Amino acid sequence: MSSHGTTLRPPSRDHLDWPFYDDSHRALAAELDAFVARGGLGEIDHADVDAACKQLVAALGTAGVLRHCVPKAFGGASDEIDSRSLCLIRETLAYTDGLADFAFAMQGLGTGAISLSGSEALKHAVLSKVARGEWISAFALSEPEAGSDVAAMACAARRDGDHFVLDGEKTWISNGGIADVYTVFARTGEAPGTRGISAFVVFADTPGFTIPERIETIAPHPLARLRFDNCRIPASQLLGASGEGFKIAMRTLDIFRPSVAAAAIGFARRALDEAVAHAKSRRMFGATLGDLPTAQSTLGEMATAIDAAALLTGRTAWQRDVQKRPTTREAAMAKMTATENAQWVIDQALQLFGGRGVRVGEITERLYREIRALRIYEGATEVQKLIIGRELMKGTGR
């Protein structure tokens, strides 16, 4: 039972009958539902997000859920990271609790670049610990003056013999302050703009690496500003080659961006289920709220908006997993549509709840706060539109 919400039940699985999914995904969904139903996530204390995230990562690791974040050779569930599995997991966890979804998502995003471009030694050192929930990971790309505009990155790394020396700042970094390992992007200057950026692995105990500020947001989760002052890291912790950092970052985001859409769908499904249950039980005007045509019309639009987003998201994950082709355009479409639609669905659910919907502790109030950030992180809606337009101009559409 969530605060002031209905008794938690599994989300709808009707979409698993779509041709995007196979029996392994249906089995995974059943395992996830059983895991949540038996209380596998434990009691989540949203007043202490650091402790809650550490607890959730440990629980997800023990249950084997985090194995889907890394390749099989390093403790993962499948030979390659499976986008459809990521989406199903995030949808389920977001439906249950936004902090649980966050804890899972960052384990994948934080080490995605290592899975793609790390040396065998780095992969063995990091990935299995992340899959078991023993280490927490983070992805450090954004800066005070370089969010969507990655080319404006100022954090720099210079070569010094067998080391690189990092100087600068990162901000809005999820898991900042609690992560054991960070994937950090810094300017190495091989070329102007995005062509002169490299990617590195930085461990939390590295001298010269500090957390000068923790950041609070409307949907609390571990978030921080990072500082690098003459921070020396071995050259062996470079991911890929110098100057390949932007490509590595974009490849990582392409893998995990559809799962952001899936998380938004999970939030939206929960909002719809709560709204339907409320409409059936809320007495007014001699009937129930659900008997009113206006309420039925709203619920119908909400359900349609969710399915539209789920179709785009399933298509994107399937194309990546099965067709093995780039999905930059499709991922942007899915992320944009799912997050925008989910914001609208949750707003409509809150409206159906009336005054009760904005009460602190209500599920609609929590969902309203949780969905807002998804329209910004891993590429704001406006950036997704630019990506789609750019891909169309390149002639990459079919």
N, C-alpha and C positions, 0 to 999 in steps of 0.2 A: 504494500500500500504506500504510495507516494504521498507527500504532504498535501492534504486537501484534494487529492485526486481520486479517481476510481481505482478499484483493485487492478493491479498491473496484470495484463494478459499478453500473450505473444502477439507481435504485429501480424498483419495479414501476410500470407505467403502465396497468394493467388498468382503473383507475378513470376513465381518460380516455374510455372507451367509454360511460360514464354520460351521460345526456342533459344534464347540467349544462354540458358542454364542447363546443366546436365545433372545426372543423379548424384554426383559428388557434391554439388552445391546444395541440392535438396537435403542430403545427409548432414552437411555442415550446418544448415539452418536449423535442423532438428536438434543437433548437438548444442548449438548456441541457446536455443529456447530452453532446453533442459538445464543447461548451466545457469542461466538467469533464474529459472523457476526454483532451483534448489538453493538459491541465495549465494551463488558462487562469488558474486562481487562483494559480498559483505555489506555492512552498514557504512554508507558513504557520508562522511562528515564534511559538508560543504563549507563549514566555518574554518576548516584547516585544510586548505587545498593542497599544500605541500605533502602533508601526511596522507591525505586521501589518495593523491596520485601515486605515491610510493606503494601504498597498500594495493591499489588497483593494478599497477604494473606487476607486482608480485603475484596477485591472484590470477591475472591473465596469463602470466608465464607458467605458473603451476598447472593451469588448466590446458596448456598447449595452444591457446589462442594466438599468442604472439609468434608462434612458429610460422604463421602466414605472412609475417613481415620480412622474412629473409629467405634466401635460396636453400634448397634441401642439403646441399653440400656443407652448409654451416649451421645445421640444426633446424632448417626450415621444413615446411610441410610439403612443398612441391619443388620440382627442379628449378623453376623460375617463379618469381612473385606473380601470383594470379590475381588479376584486377577484380574479377568477379567475386572471389573470396573476400578480398579487402572490402568490397562494397557491401556484401551481405553482413559482414562482421560490424562494420561501422553503422549500417542501418539499424541493426539489432541493438547495439550498445547505445546509440543516440536515442532510440525509442525508449530505452530503459533509463538512461541518465547521461547527460551531456558530458560530465567529467569522466565517465567510463569511456566514452567515445574518444575524448581527447587523449586519455592515457594510452589507448591503443594506437591511435593515429600517429602520434609523435614517435613511437618506437619504429614505425616504418619510415616516416619522412626523415627522421633524424639520421637513419643509417642507409637510406636508399642510395645515396651517392657512393657509399662504401661498397654496397652490393654491386653497383654498376662499374665502378672504376678503381676500387681499392686493390692494393697488392694482396697476394694470398696471405701474407703474414698479418696484415691489418684485418682482413676478413676473419681469419681464425681467432685473432685477439679480441675482436669486438662482437661480431654477429651472433655467435652462440650465446654469449652472456645476455645480449639484448633479447634473444628469443626465449631465454629461460626466465626473463624478468629480473635478472640479477643486476643489470645496468640499465640506466635511463639515458635516452639519447635526445639530442636537440639539433635543429637545423638553423644556422645563423647566416642569413642572407641580408635582411633589411638593416638599414642605417638611418640615422636622424634625417639625412637629406637624400636618401636613396631607398625608396620603398618600391613603388611600381617602376621607377626609372633606375634600373639596376646599373646602367652605364654611368650614373653619377656616383658610384661607389668610391669612398675615400679611404677606407681601411686598407692598409698596404702591407705587403710582405716582400722583404728583400732577401736575396740569397746571401748567405755568409758561410762559405765552406760547405760543410755537410749539414747545415741547418738553414732554416728560414727564420727571419725575425719579423714578428707581426706587431704593428702599431695601429691603433684606431679604436673605433667603437662599433658595436652592433646594438640594435634596439628592437623592441617588440618580439623578443625571442622566447618562444614557448619552451617551457621546461628550464628556462634560464634560472640558475640558482640551485636546481636540484639534479641536473643532468650529470652523468659521469663522463660522457663523451659528446663532443660537439663537432658537427661538420661546419666549417667556417670558410666563407668565401672572401678573398682579399685581392686587391689589385697588385699584380706583379709586373705590369707595364710592357708586355711583349708587343702590344699594339694599342691604339686608342679604343676607347669605349669598352664594349663587352668582350672584345677579343683579347683584352689584357688582364683577365681575371682568372685566378686559380683557386682550387679547392683544397682544403687541408682538414686533417683530423687533429683536434686539440682535446687533450684530456683535462678534466676539471682541476687537477692538482698541479698543472703546469705553472711554474713561476712566471709572473708578469701577467697572468690572467686573473681578473677580478670581476666581481658583480657589484658595481657602484649603486645600482638602483633596482628595486623591485617595483613592478607596475601593476596597479589594480584596474580592473575593467568591470563592465556591467555584468558579465558572466564570469566570475572569478575562476582563474586557473593560474598555475605558475607561469609568470611572465617577467622578463627582466631586461635591463640594459647590460651589455657586456663591455669590458674594457681590456685592451691589450697594450701593455707598456713594455717594449723591449722583450716581448714574449718569444722565446726561442723554442722552436720545435724541430725535430729531426727531419731531414729532407725525405726520409722514407715515409713520412706521414702526408706527403703530397698525394692527392688523388688524381689519377691520370697524368697527363703532361702539363707543364706550365702553359697557361693561356687557355686551357680547356674548361675552366671553371664554369663559365656561363652555360656552355653546352651541357655540362654535367648537371647543373642546377635545373635547366629546362627539361632534360630527360627525366630527372627525378620528379619534378612537378607534374609532368605528363602522366607518369605512372600513378601518382596519388591524387591528382585533381578529380578524377571520376569518383573517388571515394569521399571527397568533400560533398559532392552532389548526393551521394548515398546517405551521408550523415544528415543532410538537410531533409531528405525524404523520410528518414527515421523520425526526426522532429515533427514533420508534417503529419505523418501517419498517427503519431501519438496525439497530436492536437485534434485530428479528425475523430479518432476513437473516443477521446474525452468529450468532444462536442456532441457526438451521436448519443453517448450514454447520458449526458446532461439533458439533451433535447427529449429523450424518452421519459425522463423522470421529473422534469421541471413542470409543475402545474401552473397554468395561467389561462385566463379567459375561459374557464370551464373545460379545458382540455389540457394537452401537454404542448410544450414548445414545439416538439417534433410534428405535431398535427398541423401547425401553421404552414401554409404554402411558402411564405417567405423564408422560413427556416429550412424547409425541404430544398428550396431552390439554392440557398447558400451551401448546404451540405453537398448538393449535386455538383456545384462548381468546384468545391474543395476537392472532392474525390477525383474529378476530371483533371484538375491541375496537378495532383499527385501522380496520376498515371502518366500524364504527358512527360513529366520529369523523369519518372522511372523508366519509361521507354527510351528516352535519350541516354540515360545513364547505363542501362543494360546494353544498348547498342555499342556504346563507346568501349565498355569493358570487354565485350565479346569481340569487337574488332581487334583490340590489342591482344587478347589472349589467343584467339583462334586464327584470325587473318594475319597476325604478326606484322601489322603495318602501323605507321605513325598515326596518332589520333589527336594531334594538336587541336585541330578545328573542332572535332567532335567532343573532345574533353571540355573545351571552352563553352560549347553550346550546352552541354550537360550541366556544368557547374553554374553557369549563368541562370539557366532556366530553373534548376532545382532550388537554388538559394532564393531567387526572387519569388518563385511560386510558394515556397515554404513560408517565407515572410508573410505573404498574403494569406495563406491558409491559417497560420497561427493567429494573425490579426482577426480573421473572421471568427475563429474559435473563441477568442477572448471576447469579441463583441456578443456572441451568443450567450456567454456566461454573464454578461452585464457587469454590474458593479463587483460581483464576486471575482470576476476574471482578473482584476488588477490588484487584488489583495496579495500582499507578500506571502509567499509560501504556497500559493495556488499553482497547480501544474501549468496553467496557461500563462501565468506571470513569469514562471521560470523559463518556459519555452520561448516566450517573447524576448527575454534577455539573451538566451543562448543562440537563437537564430541570427541575431543582428550581426555578429562578427563574421559569420560565414559569407556574407555578401562582400566582405573586404579581404579576408586573408586568403593566401595562395592565389592572389590576383583578383582585384575588385571587379565588380560587374562591368564597369566602364572599360577596364583592361581586356576582359573577355570579349567584348564587342570589337575592340581593335584587333585582337588576335584572329577572330573569325573573318573580319574584313580583310586583313592582311593575307590570310590563307586563300581567300577567294581571289584576290588580286594576283596571287602567285599561280593561280590555276590549279590548286591541289584538290579542288572538289571534283566529284564525279559527275 
